[in-house]
Amino acid sequence: MGRGRKKKVTTADIYDIAVGELGLRKEEFERMTWGEFQCRYMGHIRRVYERWDMARHIMYYAASPYLKKGTTPEKILPLPTDKKKKSEAMTKERFKELKEKWLNVN
């Protein structure tokens, strides 16, 4: 596929992730809600990035005698989780708006 195109995700792709990557049994996967599956998958992704973070720290400390000053583990092996989004404080108006939406849904 060309750059910028997204692959269409199929049910088979999701099943492959559930059974192959997450190690779920067929029955477990079929009983899960979509939200439960997403939580399980996001936890899996978080654990994968934690392992990569450990690996880059090992690489950093093994190579640190040979590195220039100012080199950090994040510079050696950048991960998508390194970029923290700056969150702004929520205004009272925004909180009230979200609270109303929540109360109307539930």
BALOBA-1460 file (C-alpha; in Angstrom, 3 decimals):
// residues 106
<rec num="1" residu="m" x="0.000" y="0.000" z="0.000"/>
<rec num="2" residu="g" x="1.095" y="3.525" z="-0.631"/>
<rec num="3" residu="r" x="2.017" y="6.049" z="1.973"/>
<rec num="4" residu="g" x="-0.853" y="7.690" z="3.775"/>
<rec num="5" residu="r" x="-3.281" y="4.871" z="3.082"/>
<rec num="6" residu="k" x="-4.745" y="3.001" z="5.983"/>
<rec num="7" residu="k" x="-5.349" y="-0.714" z="5.801"/>
<rec num="8" residu="k" x="-8.936" y="-1.695" z="6.386"/>
<rec num="9" residu="v" x="-9.111" y="-3.739" z="9.589"/>
<rec num="10" residu="t" x="-11.154" y="-6.888" z="9.269"/>
<rec num="11" residu="t" x="-12.765" y="-9.151" z="11.835"/>
<rec num="12" residu="a" x="-10.058" y="-11.699" z="11.047"/>
<rec num="13" residu="d" x="-7.382" y="-9.117" z="11.927"/>
<rec num="14" residu="i" x="-9.007" y="-8.464" z="15.297"/>
<rec num="15" residu="y" x="-9.347" y="-12.196" z="15.918"/>
<rec num="16" residu="d" x="-5.647" y="-12.656" z="15.079"/>
<rec num="17" residu="i" x="-4.734" y="-10.007" z="17.644"/>
<rec num="18" residu="a" x="-7.023" y="-11.485" z="20.294"/>
<rec num="19" residu="v" x="-5.887" y="-15.068" z="19.916"/>
<rec num="20" residu="g" x="-2.351" y="-14.586" z="18.620"/>
<rec num="21" residu="e" x="-1.015" y="-11.549" z="20.470"/>
<rec num="22" residu="l" x="-3.198" y="-11.442" z="23.567"/>
<rec num="23" residu="g" x="-3.391" y="-15.200" z="24.037"/>
<rec num="24" residu="l" x="-7.147" y="-15.258" z="24.507"/>
<rec num="25" residu="r" x="-9.122" y="-18.417" z="23.977"/>
<rec num="26" residu="k" x="-11.863" y="-18.232" z="21.348"/>
<rec num="27" residu="e" x="-14.573" y="-18.358" z="24.027"/>
<rec num="28" residu="e" x="-12.960" y="-15.559" z="26.051"/>
<rec num="29" residu="f" x="-12.728" y="-13.325" z="23.018"/>
<rec num="30" residu="e" x="-16.311" y="-13.979" z="21.955"/>
<rec num="31" residu="r" x="-17.659" y="-13.079" z="25.412"/>
<rec num="32" residu="m" x="-15.758" y="-9.780" z="25.574"/>
<rec num="33" residu="t" x="-17.315" y="-6.427" z="24.839"/>
<rec num="34" residu="w" x="-15.504" y="-4.126" z="22.428"/>
<rec num="35" residu="g" x="-14.461" y="-1.926" z="25.375"/>
<rec num="36" residu="e" x="-13.023" y="-4.897" z="27.266"/>
<rec num="37" residu="f" x="-11.062" y="-5.933" z="24.186"/>
<rec num="38" residu="q" x="-9.696" y="-2.418" z="23.727"/>
<rec num="39" residu="c" x="-8.592" y="-2.259" z="27.375"/>
<rec num="40" residu="r" x="-6.871" y="-5.625" z="27.095"/>
<rec num="41" residu="y" x="-5.166" y="-4.607" z="23.840"/>
<rec num="42" residu="m" x="-4.013" y="-1.227" z="25.170"/>
<rec num="43" residu="g" x="-2.557" y="-2.968" z="28.226"/>
<rec num="44" residu="h" x="-0.686" y="-5.309" z="25.896"/>
<rec num="45" residu="i" x="0.676" y="-2.375" z="23.885"/>
<rec num="46" residu="r" x="1.752" y="-0.605" z="27.093"/>
<rec num="47" residu="r" x="3.642" y="-3.724" z="28.249"/>
<rec num="48" residu="v" x="5.379" y="-3.998" z="24.849"/>
<rec num="49" residu="y" x="6.607" y="-0.402" z="25.085"/>
<rec num="50" residu="e" x="7.735" y="-0.974" z="28.680"/>
<rec num="51" residu="r" x="9.911" y="-3.855" z="27.446"/>
<rec num="52" residu="w" x="11.344" y="-1.656" z="24.697"/>
<rec num="53" residu="d" x="12.060" y="1.021" z="27.297"/>
<rec num="54" residu="m" x="13.985" y="-1.502" z="29.402"/>
<rec num="55" residu="a" x="15.926" y="-2.619" z="26.323"/>
<rec num="56" residu="r" x="16.956" y="0.908" z="25.397"/>
<rec num="57" residu="h" x="18.110" y="1.584" z="28.952"/>
<rec num="58" residu="i" x="20.275" y="-1.534" z="28.805"/>
<rec num="59" residu="m" x="21.689" y="-0.346" z="25.476"/>
<rec num="60" residu="y" x="22.305" y="3.103" z="26.930"/>
<rec num="61" residu="y" x="24.178" y="1.865" z="29.989"/>
<rec num="62" residu="a" x="26.215" y="-0.612" z="27.942"/>
<rec num="63" residu="a" x="27.256" y="2.117" z="25.509"/>
<rec num="64" residu="s" x="27.439" y="5.044" z="27.967"/>
<rec num="65" residu="p" x="31.256" y="5.103" z="28.263"/>
<rec num="66" residu="y" x="31.429" y="5.691" z="24.504"/>
<rec num="67" residu="l" x="28.609" y="8.209" z="24.117"/>
<rec num="68" residu="k" x="28.814" y="11.974" z="23.878"/>
<rec num="69" residu="k" x="27.634" y="13.977" z="26.848"/>
<rec num="70" residu="g" x="23.956" y="14.797" z="26.682"/>
<rec num="71" residu="t" x="23.000" y="11.547" z="25.001"/>
<rec num="72" residu="t" x="19.935" y="10.028" z="26.628"/>
<rec num="73" residu="p" x="18.182" y="6.681" z="26.238"/>
<rec num="74" residu="e" x="15.374" y="8.549" z="24.457"/>
<rec num="75" residu="k" x="17.839" y="9.884" z="21.869"/>
<rec num="76" residu="i" x="19.290" y="6.419" z="21.238"/>
<rec num="77" residu="l" x="15.948" y="4.737" z="20.632"/>
<rec num="78" residu="p" x="12.930" y="7.053" z="20.451"/>
<rec num="79" residu="l" x="9.578" y="5.432" z="21.218"/>
<rec num="80" residu="p" x="6.085" y="6.723" z="20.450"/>
<rec num="81" residu="t" x="5.405" y="6.799" z="24.175"/>
<rec num="82" residu="d" x="8.160" y="9.387" z="24.735"/>
<rec num="83" residu="k" x="6.084" y="12.218" z="23.377"/>
<rec num="84" residu="k" x="3.858" y="13.285" z="26.212"/>
<rec num="85" residu="k" x="0.943" y="15.470" z="25.290"/>
<rec num="86" residu="k" x="0.753" y="18.604" z="27.316"/>
<rec num="87" residu="s" x="-2.605" y="18.733" z="28.975"/>
<rec num="88" residu="e" x="-4.180" y="21.945" z="30.013"/>
<rec num="89" residu="a" x="-6.074" y="22.381" z="33.234"/>
<rec num="90" residu="m" x="-9.794" y="21.805" z="32.758"/>
<rec num="91" residu="t" x="-11.970" y="24.863" z="33.188"/>
<rec num="92" residu="k" x="-15.041" y="24.755" z="35.393"/>
<rec num="93" residu="e" x="-17.220" y="25.326" z="32.340"/>
<rec num="94" residu="r" x="-15.691" y="22.361" z="30.502"/>
<rec num="95" residu="f" x="-16.094" y="20.172" z="33.602"/>
<rec num="96" residu="k" x="-19.785" y="21.105" z="33.886"/>
<rec num="97" residu="e" x="-20.285" y="20.396" z="30.172"/>
<rec num="98" residu="l" x="-18.705" y="16.945" z="30.437"/>
<rec num="99" residu="k" x="-20.600" y="16.194" z="33.643"/>
<rec num="100" residu="e" x="-23.917" y="17.016" z="31.929"/>
<rec num="101" residu="k" x="-23.057" y="14.769" z="28.984"/>
<rec num="102" residu="w" x="-22.122" y="11.946" z="31.347"/>
<rec num="103" residu="l" x="-25.315" y="12.273" z="33.378"/>
<rec num="104" residu="n" x="-27.460" y="12.359" z="30.236"/>
<rec num="105" residu="v" x="-25.816" y="9.194" z="28.837"/>
<rec num="106" residu="n" x="-26.136" y="7.173" z="32.036"/>
